Amino acid sequence: MPARASDPAPITFSADLSTIDDTTLVRLPKQASERLPSRGQVAVRTSLGAHDFETVVEPDGRGGHWIRVDDTLQRAADVGPGDTAELTLEVSRDWPEPDVPDDLAAALAKAPAKIHAVWEDITPMARWEWVRWVQATSNPETRQRRVEVSISKMDNGKRRPCCFDLSSCTDPNLSKSGKLRDVS
């Protein structure tokens, strides 16, 4: 999509790839993160070295952001933990579809047509919020309850989950108290 006059200018920066446990990521420098339009998730078109991709920049719970760099992306961009990479972000109006976790996907598949209609009618951004909310716990019982509550809320016409801080880091494997853990 060509840039529009109202689109923010591309954000270019250098950052180190680091790890938390088995996850490789790039934490955006403060100046880069401050240029994003939200303290929560932001859809972006990104270049890492010469490799272009679309993703959603995640909040770190401290007013900043980070990007997951999976093995496939590391190989494509020929980078790994400890390397410094050049990145360019362009805020995108078009959100990529989230990877819906198996438990939520199964519940949606079994749900009545009314819920399918809500899921299909909401924006990809709203679908990301549902996915984040379901995945924001490491407790299996809480997670199952969130799947059930998601279906119930959509059955009642709710288009977004409520009651969680969109600027917090919600990945239970990478965060502590809503904040991205320190990287190694």
Backbone as a printed PyTorch tensor [residue, N CA C, xyz], in Angstrom:
tensor([[[  0.8470,  -1.1760,   0.0000],
         [  0.0000,   0.0000,   0.0000],
         [  0.8910,   1.2370,   0.0000]],

        [[  0.6580,   2.1790,  -0.9100],
         [  1.4750,   3.3780,  -0.9310],
         [  1.2120,   4.2380,   0.3060]],

        [[  2.2280,   4.9840,   0.7100],
         [  2.0840,   5.8610,   1.8740],
         [  1.1190,   6.9900,   1.5480]],

        [[  0.3710,   7.3970,   2.5560],
         [ -0.5260,   8.5390,   2.4270],
         [  0.1030,   9.7080,   3.1660]],

        [[ -0.3250,  10.9080,   2.8560],
         [  0.2400,  12.0950,   3.4930],
         [  0.0910,  12.0380,   5.0050]],

        [[ -0.9710,  11.4180,   5.5280],
         [ -1.2110,  11.3790,   6.9700],
         [ -0.4810,  10.2180,   7.6610]],

        [[  0.1330,   9.3150,   6.8850],
         [  0.8570,   8.1970,   7.4880],
         [  2.1270,   8.7080,   8.1510]],

        [[  2.4490,   8.1570,   9.3460],
         [  3.7090,   8.5580,   9.9700],
         [  4.8930,   8.1240,   9.1120]],

        [[  5.9710,   8.8660,   9.2310],
         [  7.1900,   8.5350,   8.4880],
         [  7.7390,   7.2000,   8.9810]],

        [[  8.4270,   6.4660,   8.1150],
         [  9.0450,   5.2120,   8.5490],
         [  9.9870,   5.4550,   9.7330]],

        [[ 10.0810,   4.4690,  10.5770],
         [ 10.9290,   4.5290,  11.7690],
         [ 12.0880,   3.5690,  11.5370]],

        [[ 13.3040,   4.0970,  11.4670],
         [ 14.4850,   3.2750,  11.2170],
         [ 15.3860,   3.3200,  12.4420]],

        [[ 15.9100,   2.1480,  12.8170],
         [ 16.7730,   2.0760,  13.9980],
         [ 17.6270,   0.8190,  13.9470]],

        [[ 18.6480,   0.7970,  14.7760],
         [ 19.4790,  -0.3910,  14.9900],
         [ 19.1560,  -0.9220,  16.3760]],

        [[ 19.1060,  -2.2420,  16.5040],
         [ 18.8360,  -2.8520,  17.8040],
         [ 19.4510,  -4.2350,  17.8460]],

        [[ 19.7930,  -4.6570,  19.0460],
         [ 20.3560,  -5.9890,  19.2500],
         [ 19.2510,  -7.0210,  19.3670]],

        [[ 19.4750,  -8.2060,  18.7820],
         [ 18.5930,  -9.3440,  19.0050],
         [ 19.0190,  -9.9850,  20.3110]],

        [[ 18.0620, -10.2590,  21.1760],
         [ 18.3590, -10.8690,  22.4610],
         [ 17.3470, -11.9770,  22.7240]],

        [[ 17.5160, -12.6510,  23.8350],
         [ 16.6310, -13.7670,  24.1390],
         [ 16.0740, -13.6650,  25.5490]],

        [[ 14.8860, -14.2060,  25.6920],
         [ 14.2870, -14.5090,  26.9870],
         [ 13.9230, -15.9790,  26.8830]],

        [[ 14.5760, -16.7850,  27.6820],
         [ 14.4260, -18.2380,  27.5810],
         [ 14.7040, -18.6570,  26.1400]],

        [[ 13.7260, -19.2440,  25.4420],
         [ 13.9400, -19.7220,  24.0720],
         [ 13.4170, -18.7510,  23.0150]],

        [[ 12.9920, -17.5650,  23.4190],
         [ 12.4060, -16.6030,  22.4880],
         [ 13.4250, -15.5300,  22.1310]],

        [[ 13.6270, -15.3220,  20.8260],
         [ 14.4950, -14.2540,  20.3440],
         [ 13.6170, -13.0530,  20.0060]],

        [[ 14.0870, -11.8620,  20.3800],
         [ 13.2920, -10.6650,  20.1510],
         [ 14.1850,  -9.4540,  19.9840]],

        [[ 13.5630,  -8.3930,  19.5010],
         [ 14.1900,  -7.0850,  19.4060],
         [ 13.3500,  -6.1460,  20.2480]],

        [[ 13.9860,  -5.4930,  21.1990],
         [ 13.3170,  -4.4410,  21.9730],
         [ 13.5690,  -3.1320,  21.2330]],

        [[ 12.4960,  -2.3950,  20.8970],
         [ 12.6550,  -1.1390,  20.1840],
         [ 13.3250,  -0.1060,  21.0960]],

        [[ 14.2500,   0.6830,  20.5430],
         [ 14.7990,   1.7860,  21.3290],
         [ 13.6630,   2.7430,  21.7140]],

        [[ 13.8380,   3.4210,  22.8260],
         [ 12.8070,   4.3260,  23.3440],
         [ 12.3310,   5.3240,  22.2830]],

        [[ 13.2820,   5.9100,  21.5460],
         [ 12.9250,   6.9270,  20.5490],
         [ 12.0640,   6.3300,  19.4340]],

        [[ 12.3290,   5.0910,  19.0520],
         [ 11.5330,   4.4350,  18.0130],
         [ 10.1390,   4.1210,  18.5380]],

        [[ 10.0750,   3.5820,  19.7410],
         [  8.7860,   3.2230,  20.3260],
         [  7.8980,   4.4510,  20.5270]],

        [[  8.4950,   5.5600,  20.9260],
         [  7.7290,   6.7870,  21.1600],
         [  7.0730,   7.3170,  19.8930]],

        [[  7.5840,   6.9430,  18.7370],
         [  7.0080,   7.4090,  17.4670],
         [  5.8090,   6.5840,  17.0300]],

        [[  5.5640,   5.4530,  17.6850],
         [  4.4010,   4.6380,  17.3420],
         [  3.1330,   5.3010,  17.8750]],

        [[  1.9880,   5.0630,  17.2300],
         [  0.7560,   5.7690,  17.6140],
         [  0.0570,   5.2180,  18.8550]],

        [[  0.5570,   4.1400,  19.4390],
         [ -0.1110,   3.5270,  20.5800],
         [  0.9130,   2.9010,  21.5090]],

        [[  0.6050,   2.8710,  22.7900],
         [  1.4370,   2.1410,  23.7640],
         [  1.0800,   0.6640,  23.7450]],

        [[ -0.0140,   0.2970,  23.0660],
         [ -0.4120,  -1.0990,  22.9100],
         [  0.1600,  -1.6830,  21.6330]],

        [[ -0.4930,  -2.7210,  21.1240],
         [ -0.0390,  -3.3480,  19.8840],
         [ -0.2040,  -2.3880,  18.7090]],

        [[  0.7090,  -2.5070,  17.7390],
         [  0.6590,  -1.6870,  16.5390],
         [  1.0130,  -2.5720,  15.3480]],

        [[  0.1660,  -2.5730,  14.3380],
         [  0.4560,  -3.3180,  13.1120],
         [  1.4910,  -2.5380,  12.3070]],

        [[  2.5060,  -3.2590,  11.8210],
         [  3.5820,  -2.6220,  11.0710],
         [  4.0150,  -3.4840,   9.8870]],

        [[  4.5140,  -2.7950,   8.8620],
         [  5.2830,  -3.4290,   7.7990],
         [  6.7230,  -3.1980,   8.2010]],

        [[  7.5090,  -4.2310,   8.1790],
         [  8.8510,  -4.1520,   8.7380],
         [  9.8670,  -4.6820,   7.7570]],

        [[ 11.0590,  -4.0860,   7.7880],
         [ 12.1890,  -4.7000,   7.1190],
         [ 13.2500,  -4.9370,   8.1850]],

        [[ 13.7630,  -6.1440,   8.1680],
         [ 14.8580,  -6.5500,   9.0420],
         [ 15.9810,  -6.8990,   8.0930]],

        [[ 16.9830,  -6.0160,   8.0290],
         [ 17.9870,  -6.1710,   6.9900],
         [ 17.2840,  -6.0010,   5.6480]],

        [[ 17.4340,  -6.9700,   4.7670],
         [ 16.7950,  -6.9180,   3.4450],
         [ 15.5040,  -7.7300,   3.3980]],

        [[ 15.0550,  -8.2430,   4.5430],
         [ 13.8630,  -9.0960,   4.5720],
         [ 12.6500,  -8.3000,   5.0420]],

        [[ 11.5920,  -8.2520,   4.2010],
         [ 10.3550,  -7.5380,   4.5320],
         [  9.3110,  -8.5040,   5.0710]],

        [[  8.5380,  -8.0480,   6.0730],
         [  7.4540,  -8.8530,   6.6230],
         [  6.4540,  -7.9440,   7.3300]],

        [[  5.2690,  -8.4910,   7.6030],
         [  4.2440,  -7.7800,   8.3640],
         [  4.1320,  -8.4450,   9.7190]],

        [[  3.9340,  -7.6220,  10.7470],
         [  3.7890,  -8.1680,  12.0900],
         [  3.0250,  -7.1700,  12.9430]],

        [[  2.8620,  -7.5420,  14.1900],
         [  2.2930,  -6.6500,  15.1780],
         [  3.3540,  -6.4520,  16.2530]],

        [[  3.7300,  -5.1980,  16.4770],
         [  4.6960,  -4.8500,  17.5030],
         [  3.9680,  -4.9630,  18.8380]],

        [[  4.6000,  -5.6410,  19.7940],
         [  3.9740,  -5.9080,  21.0890],
         [  4.4020,  -4.8790,  22.1340]],

        [[  3.5030,  -4.5150,  23.0650],
         [  3.8920,  -3.6200,  24.1520],
         [  4.7340,  -4.3590,  25.1910]],

        [[  5.6360,  -3.6150,  25.8410],
         [  6.4870,  -4.2430,  26.8560],
         [  6.0370,  -3.9620,  28.2820]],

        [[  4.9380,  -3.2230,  28.4520],
         [  4.4340,  -2.9160,  29.7820],
         [  5.1820,  -1.7900,  30.4720]],

        [[  6.1310,  -1.1980,  29.7770],
         [  6.9260,  -0.0930,  30.3290],
         [  6.8560,   1.1400,  29.4190]],

        [[  5.8810,   1.1800,  28.5300],
         [  5.7580,   2.2840,  27.5860],
         [  6.5150,   2.0700,  26.3000]],

        [[  7.1560,   0.8980,  26.1590],
         [  7.9120,   0.5810,  24.9590],
         [  7.3030,  -0.5970,  24.2090]],

        [[  8.0560,  -1.1110,  23.2450],
         [  7.5780,  -2.1940,  22.3890],
         [  8.7020,  -3.1690,  22.0740]],

        [[  8.2960,  -4.3350,  21.5780],
         [  9.2500,  -5.3560,  21.1590],
         [  8.6540,  -6.1490,  20.0080]],

        [[  9.5480,  -6.8490,  19.2740],
         [  9.1470,  -7.6900,  18.1430],
         [  9.7670,  -9.0690,  18.3310]],

        [[  8.9490, -10.0980,  18.1930],
         [  9.4310, -11.4830,  18.2190],
         [ 10.1270, -11.7700,  16.8910]],

        [[ 11.2890, -12.4300,  16.9440],
         [ 12.0350, -12.7870,  15.7400],
         [ 12.1910, -14.3120,  15.7650]],

        [[ 11.2610, -14.9990,  15.1060],
         [ 11.2770, -16.4680,  15.1510],
         [ 12.4170, -17.0390,  14.3070]],

        [[ 12.6110, -18.3520,  14.3990],
         [ 13.7200, -19.0080,  13.6950],
         [ 13.6710, -18.7770,  12.1890]],

        [[ 12.4810, -18.8520,  11.6060],
         [ 12.3360, -18.6590,  10.1610],
         [ 12.7910, -17.2620,   9.7590]],

        [[ 12.3750, -16.2580,  10.5190],
         [ 12.7620, -14.8760,  10.2280],
         [ 14.2650, -14.6800,  10.4510]],

        [[ 14.8200, -15.3000,  11.4880],
         [ 16.2610, -15.1880,  11.7250],
         [ 17.0530, -15.7430,  10.5390]],

        [[ 16.6230, -16.9090,  10.0340],
         [ 17.3110, -17.5020,   8.8820],
         [ 17.1670, -16.6120,   7.6470]],

        [[ 15.9540, -16.1100,   7.4020],
         [ 15.7080, -15.2840,   6.2140],
         [ 16.5390, -13.9990,   6.2530]],

        [[ 16.6770, -13.4100,   7.4470],
         [ 17.4140, -12.1490,   7.5760],
         [ 18.8790, -12.3720,   7.9400]],

        [[ 19.2650, -13.6340,   8.1180],
         [ 20.6340, -14.0040,   8.4600],
         [ 21.1330, -13.2610,   9.7050]],

        [[ 20.3120, -13.3340,  10.7730],
         [ 20.6560, -12.7400,  12.0640],
         [ 20.3050, -13.7150,  13.1770]],

        [[ 20.8680, -13.4740,  14.3500],
         [ 20.5690, -14.3020,  15.5110],
         [ 20.8550, -13.5350,  16.7840]],

        [[ 20.5780, -14.1660,  17.9290],
         [ 20.8170, -13.5050,  19.2100],
         [ 22.2500, -12.9760,  19.3020]],

        [[ 22.3630, -11.7560,  19.7990],
         [ 23.6660, -11.1140,  19.9220],
         [ 24.0150, -10.2250,  18.7400]],

        [[ 23.3400, -10.4310,  17.6020],
         [ 23.5940,  -9.5990,  16.4250],
         [ 22.8670,  -8.2610,  16.5630]],

        [[ 23.4260,  -7.2450,  15.9300],
         [ 22.7420,  -5.9590,  15.8170],
         [ 22.1040,  -5.9250,  14.4340]],

        [[ 20.8440,  -5.5600,  14.4030],
         [ 20.1070,  -5.5470,  13.1400],
         [ 19.5960,  -4.1430,  12.8430]],

        [[ 19.4670,  -3.8540,  11.5600],
         [ 18.8610,  -2.6110,  11.0900],
         [ 17.3940,  -2.9170,  10.7830]],

        [[ 16.4890,  -2.1470,  11.3670],
         [ 15.0640,  -2.3420,  11.1430],
         [ 14.4220,  -1.0510,  10.6900]],

        [[ 13.4020,  -1.1940,   9.8570],
         [ 12.5590,  -0.0750,   9.4750],
         [ 11.1200,  -0.5210,   9.6800]],

        [[ 10.3520,   0.2980,  10.4100],
         [  8.9350,   0.0250,  10.6630],
         [  8.0940,   1.0820,   9.9770]],

        [[  7.0230,   0.6360,   9.3470],
         [  6.0200,   1.5440,   8.8130],
         [  4.6960,   1.1210,   9.4020]],

        [[  4.0350,   2.0360,  10.1080],
         [  2.7390,   1.7280,  10.7000],
         [  1.7760,   1.3570,   9.5790]],

        [[  1.0140,   0.2960,   9.8030],
         [  0.0860,  -0.1940,   8.7890],
         [ -1.3490,  -0.0590,   9.2850]],

        [[ -2.2170,   0.3550,   8.4130],
         [ -3.6470,   0.3880,   8.7340],
         [ -4.2370,  -1.0170,   8.6440]],

        [[ -3.5730,  -1.8820,   7.8980],
         [ -4.0580,  -3.2360,   7.6610],
         [ -3.3710,  -4.2070,   8.6110]],

        [[ -4.1430,  -4.7680,   9.5300],
         [ -3.6020,  -5.7140,  10.5030],
         [ -3.5450,  -7.1010,   9.8930]],

        [[ -2.4400,  -7.8040,  10.1060],
         [ -2.4120,  -9.2110,   9.6750],
         [ -3.3360, -10.0270,  10.5670]],

        [[ -3.7760, -11.1350,  10.0670],
         [ -4.6220, -12.0130,  10.8900],
         [ -3.7780, -12.6520,  11.9910]],

        [[ -4.3210, -12.7470,  13.1940],
         [ -3.5590, -13.3980,  14.2620],
         [ -3.5560, -14.9090,  14.0830]],

        [[ -2.5750, -15.5580,  14.6800],
         [ -2.5880, -17.0160,  14.7730],
         [ -3.5180, -17.3570,  15.9250]],

        [[ -4.6570, -17.9400,  15.6000],
         [ -5.6440, -18.2760,  16.6290],
         [ -5.2070, -19.5770,  17.2930]],

        [[ -5.0590, -19.5580,  18.6290],
         [ -4.6130, -20.7810,  19.3070],
         [ -5.6470, -21.8960,  19.1670]],

        [[ -5.1680, -23.1270,  19.2310],
         [ -6.0190, -24.2940,  18.9850],
         [ -7.2600, -24.3200,  19.8560]],

        [[ -7.1350, -23.9890,  21.1510],
         [ -8.2930, -24.0710,  22.0380],
         [ -9.3690, -23.0560,  21.6630]],

        [[ -8.9760, -21.8460,  21.3220],
         [ -9.9560, -20.8450,  20.8950],
         [-10.5230, -21.2030,  19.5300]],

        [[ -9.6720, -21.6850,  18.6290],
         [-10.1490, -22.0910,  17.2930],
         [-11.1820, -23.2160,  17.4050]],

        [[-10.9280, -24.1930,  18.2820],
         [-11.8720, -25.3030,  18.4630],
         [-13.2010, -24.7990,  19.0220]],

        [[-13.1460, -23.8870,  19.9790],
         [-14.3780, -23.3360,  20.5550],
         [-15.1520, -22.5380,  19.5050]],

        [[-14.4400, -21.7720,  18.6950],
         [-15.1080, -21.0220,  17.6300],
         [-15.7340, -21.9660,  16.6070]],

        [[-15.0390, -23.0570,  16.2900],
         [-15.5530, -24.0170,  15.3050],
         [-16.8500, -24.6730,  15.7870]],

        [[-16.9590, -24.8850,  17.0940],
         [-18.1560, -25.5210,  17.6640],
         [-19.2690, -24.5250,  17.9690]],

        [[-18.9680, -23.2530,  17.8960],
         [-19.9190, -22.2200,  18.2960],
         [-21.0350, -22.0560,  17.2600]],

        [[-22.1700, -21.5220,  17.7040],
         [-23.2830, -21.2620,  16.7790],
         [-22.9070, -20.2320,  15.7100]],

        [[-23.6780, -20.2150,  14.6570],
         [-23.4400, -19.3190,  13.5210],
         [-23.3820, -17.8530,  13.9460]],

        [[-24.1800, -17.4790,  14.9430],
         [-24.1920, -16.0920,  15.4350],
         [-22.7860, -15.6660,  15.8770]],

        [[-22.0670, -16.5620,  16.5450],
         [-20.7240, -16.2390,  17.0300],
         [-19.7390, -16.1990,  15.8660]],

        [[-19.9120, -17.1110,  14.9140],
         [-19.0760, -17.0620,  13.7060],
         [-19.2500, -15.7170,  13.0110]],

        [[-20.4810, -15.2350,  12.9610],
         [-20.7510, -13.9580,  12.3020],
         [-20.0440, -12.8100,  13.0260]],

        [[-20.0710, -12.8270,  14.3560],
         [-19.3730, -11.7890,  15.1230],
         [-17.8760, -11.8630,  14.8320]],

        [[-17.2990, -13.0690,  14.9120],
         [-15.8570, -13.2440,  14.6980],
         [-15.4520, -12.7560,  13.3130]],

        [[-16.2500, -13.0780,  12.3050],
         [-15.9260, -12.6630,  10.9400],
         [-16.1270, -11.1690,  10.7250]],

        [[-17.0480, -10.5660,  11.4890],
         [-17.3690,  -9.1600,  11.3060],
         [-16.3950,  -8.2300,  12.0270]],

        [[-15.7700,  -8.7010,  13.1000],
         [-14.8420,  -7.8310,  13.8260],
         [-13.5530,  -7.6690,  13.0210]],

        [[-12.8230,  -6.6510,  13.3540],
         [-11.5840,  -6.3600,  12.6330],
         [-10.4740,  -7.3230,  13.0570]],

        [[ -9.4510,  -7.4870,  12.2260],
         [ -8.2960,  -8.2740,  12.6670],
         [ -7.6970,  -7.7370,  13.9710]],

        [[ -7.7230,  -6.4100,  14.1560],
         [ -7.2130,  -5.8320,  15.4020],
         [ -7.9960,  -6.3760,  16.6020]],

        [[ -9.3100,  -6.4380,  16.4910],
         [-10.1300,  -6.9700,  17.5790],
         [ -9.8500,  -8.4600,  17.7820]],

        [[ -9.6480,  -9.2040,  16.6920],
         [ -9.3060, -10.6270,  16.8340],
         [ -7.9820, -10.7940,  17.5740]],

        [[ -6.9950,  -9.9130,  17.3000],
         [ -5.7290,  -9.9330,  18.0410],
         [ -5.9970,  -9.7450,  19.5360]],

        [[ -6.9170,  -8.8400,  19.8890],
         [ -7.2070,  -8.6050,  21.3060],
         [ -7.7990,  -9.8380,  21.9680]],

        [[ -8.7260, -10.5220,  21.2880],
         [ -9.2810, -11.7580,  21.8480],
         [ -8.1730, -12.7910,  22.0610]],

        [[ -7.3160, -12.9490,  21.0620],
         [ -6.2200, -13.9260,  21.1530],
         [ -5.2820, -13.5510,  22.3020]],

        [[ -4.9210, -12.2840,  22.3950],
         [ -4.0340, -11.8440,  23.4930],
         [ -4.6480, -12.1440,  24.8470]],

        [[ -5.9310, -11.8490,  24.9940],
         [ -6.5860, -12.0390,  26.2850],
         [ -6.6120, -13.5180,  26.6710]],

        [[ -6.9420, -14.3840,  25.7350],
         [ -6.9590, -15.8260,  26.0170],
         [ -5.5640, -16.3110,  26.3900]],

        [[ -4.5590, -15.8410,  25.6840],
         [ -3.1920, -16.3470,  25.8860],
         [ -2.4540, -15.6740,  27.0420]],

        [[ -3.0540, -14.6930,  27.6810],
         [ -2.3620, -13.9150,  28.7050],
         [ -2.2770, -14.6060,  30.0670]],

        [[ -2.4240, -15.8990,  30.1000],
         [ -2.2860, -16.6380,  31.3490],
         [ -1.5630, -17.9530,  31.0830]],

        [[ -0.8000, -18.3900,  32.0610],
         [ -0.1560, -19.7010,  31.9350],
         [ -0.9340, -20.7620,  32.6910]],

        [[ -1.9980, -20.3600,  33.4000],
         [ -2.8180, -21.3040,  34.1480],
         [ -3.8340, -21.9560,  33.2090]],

        [[ -3.7800, -23.2900,  33.0350],
         [ -4.6900, -23.9550,  32.0860],
         [ -6.1720, -23.7520,  32.4090]],

        [[ -6.5300, -23.7320,  33.6860],
         [ -7.9390, -23.5420,  34.0460],
         [ -8.4090, -22.1250,  33.7180]],

        [[ -7.5560, -21.1500,  34.0010],
         [ -7.9010, -19.7620,  33.6700],
         [ -8.0160, -19.5900,  32.1650]],

        [[ -7.1130, -20.2020,  31.4490],
         [ -7.1480, -20.1050,  29.9920],
         [ -8.4390, -20.7170,  29.4430]],

        [[ -8.8110, -21.9000,  29.9270],
         [-10.0440, -22.5390,  29.4710],
         [-11.2500, -21.6550,  29.7820]],

        [[-11.2300, -21.0580,  30.9620],
         [-12.3310, -20.1590,  31.3390],
         [-12.3700, -18.9570,  30.3960]],

        [[-11.2170, -18.4310,  30.0200],
         [-11.1900, -17.2890,  29.0980],
         [-11.7310, -17.6640,  27.7200]],

        [[-11.4470, -18.8710,  27.2680],
         [-12.0200, -19.3330,  25.9980],
         [-13.5450, -19.3550,  26.1110]],

        [[-14.0490, -19.9430,  27.2010],
         [-15.5040, -20.0200,  27.4110],
         [-16.1240, -18.6300,  27.5090]],

        [[-15.4760, -17.7310,  28.2500],
         [-15.9850, -16.3650,  28.4040],
         [-15.9530, -15.6320,  27.0600]],

        [[-14.9290, -15.8740,  26.2540],
         [-14.8580, -15.2500,  24.9230],
         [-16.0810, -15.6250,  24.0930]],

        [[-16.3900, -16.9040,  24.0710],
         [-17.5460, -17.3710,  23.2960],
         [-18.8330, -16.7650,  23.8600]],

        [[-18.9540, -16.7360,  25.1780],
         [-20.1430, -16.1660,  25.8170],
         [-20.2810, -14.6770,  25.5060]],

        [[-19.1760, -13.9400,  25.5930],
         [-19.2330, -12.5040,  25.3080],
         [-19.6170, -12.2540,  23.8500]],

        [[-19.0290, -13.0150,  22.9350],
         [-19.3940, -12.8430,  21.5210],
         [-20.8530, -13.2110,  21.2960]],

        [[-21.3460, -14.2090,  22.0310],
         [-22.7520, -14.6070,  21.9310],
         [-23.6630, -13.4600,  22.3630]],

        [[-23.1520, -12.6190,  23.2710],
         [-23.9080, -11.4600,  23.7360],
         [-23.5860, -10.2020,  22.9320]],

        [[-22.8840, -10.3790,  21.8080],
         [-22.6220,  -9.2650,  20.9010],
         [-21.3650,  -8.4650,  21.1900]],

        [[-20.5830,  -8.8800,  22.1740],
         [-19.3550,  -8.1460,  22.4880],
         [-18.3460,  -8.3620,  21.3680]],

        [[-17.7040,  -7.2860,  20.9820],
         [-16.7740,  -7.3440,  19.8610],
         [-15.3200,  -7.3300,  20.3090]],

        [[-15.0920,  -7.0540,  21.5970],
         [-13.7350,  -7.0210,  22.1560],
         [-13.7970,  -7.5070,  23.5980]],

        [[-12.6950,  -8.1170,  24.0540],
         [-12.6480,  -8.4490,  25.4730],
         [-12.4830,  -7.1440,  26.2620]],

        [[-12.7360,  -7.1950,  27.5160],
         [-12.5280,  -5.9890,  28.3170],
         [-11.6250,  -6.3090,  29.4980]],

        [[-11.3090,  -5.2720,  30.1900],
         [-10.7020,  -5.4070,  31.5150],
         [ -9.2870,  -5.9570,  31.5120]],

        [[ -8.4870,  -5.6270,  30.5130],
         [ -7.0620,  -5.9000,  30.6240],
         [ -6.3090,  -4.7490,  29.9830]],

        [[ -5.1340,  -4.4880,  30.5100],
         [ -4.3140,  -3.3500,  30.0950],
         [ -3.6680,  -3.6570,  28.7500]],

        [[ -4.1100,  -2.9760,  27.7120],
         [ -3.6040,  -3.2200,  26.3630],
         [ -2.1450,  -2.8290,  26.1960]],

        [[ -1.6000,  -2.0430,  27.1370],
         [ -0.1950,  -1.6530,  27.0340],
         [  0.7210,  -2.5700,  27.8400]],

        [[  0.1500,  -3.5980,  28.4630],
         [  0.9960,  -4.5260,  29.2240],
         [  1.5060,  -5.6390,  28.3160]],

        [[  2.5790,  -6.2640,  28.7360],
         [  3.1060,  -7.4220,  28.0290],
         [  2.2940,  -8.6220,  28.4990]],

        [[  1.5440,  -9.2300,  27.6040],
         [  0.6130, -10.2810,  27.9940],
         [  1.1080, -11.6900,  27.7020]],

        [[  2.3290, -11.8420,  27.2240],
         [  2.8560, -13.1850,  26.9780],
         [  3.3420, -13.7460,  28.3170]],

        [[  2.6430, -14.7500,  28.8700],
         [  3.0070, -15.2400,  30.2050],
         [  4.3930, -15.8730,  30.2660]],

        [[  4.9410, -16.2810,  29.1300],
         [  6.2790, -16.8630,  29.1080],
         [  7.3810, -15.8120,  29.0900]],

        [[  7.0200, -14.5770,  28.7510],
         [  8.0260, -13.5270,  28.6040],
         [  7.8550, -12.3780,  29.5920]],

        [[  6.7680, -12.3980,  30.3520],
         [  6.4890, -11.2540,  31.2070],
         [  6.3780, -11.6500,  32.6710]],

        [[  6.5340, -10.6360,  33.4950],
         [  6.2810, -10.7720,  34.9250],
         [  5.5320,  -9.5130,  35.3460]],

        [[  4.3730,  -9.6980,  35.9390],
         [  3.5290,  -8.5720,  36.3770],
         [  3.2280,  -7.6130,  35.2310]],

        [[  2.9970,  -8.1450,  34.0350],
         [  2.6290,  -7.3160,  32.8830],
         [  3.7610,  -6.5860,  32.2210]],

        [[  4.9940,  -6.8840,  32.6270],
         [  6.1630,  -6.2330,  32.0420],
         [  7.0700,  -7.2640,  31.4110]],

        [[  7.5900,  -6.9470,  30.2180],
         [  8.5460,  -7.8210,  29.5400],
         [  9.7330,  -8.0210,  30.4670]],

        [[ 10.0790,  -9.2850,  30.6900],
         [ 11.2380,  -9.5850,  31.5400],
         [ 12.5100,  -9.0500,  30.9040]],

        [[ 13.5410,  -8.9070,  31.7170],
         [ 14.8360,  -8.4850,  31.1860],
         [ 15.3480,  -9.5120,  30.2170]],

        [[ 15.9920,  -9.0420,  29.1650],
         [ 16.5400,  -9.9330,  28.1410],
         [ 17.9340, -10.3570,  28.5440]],

        [[ 18.3800, -11.4760,  27.9600],
         [ 19.7240, -11.9620,  28.2730],
         [ 20.6830, -11.6740,  27.1240]]])
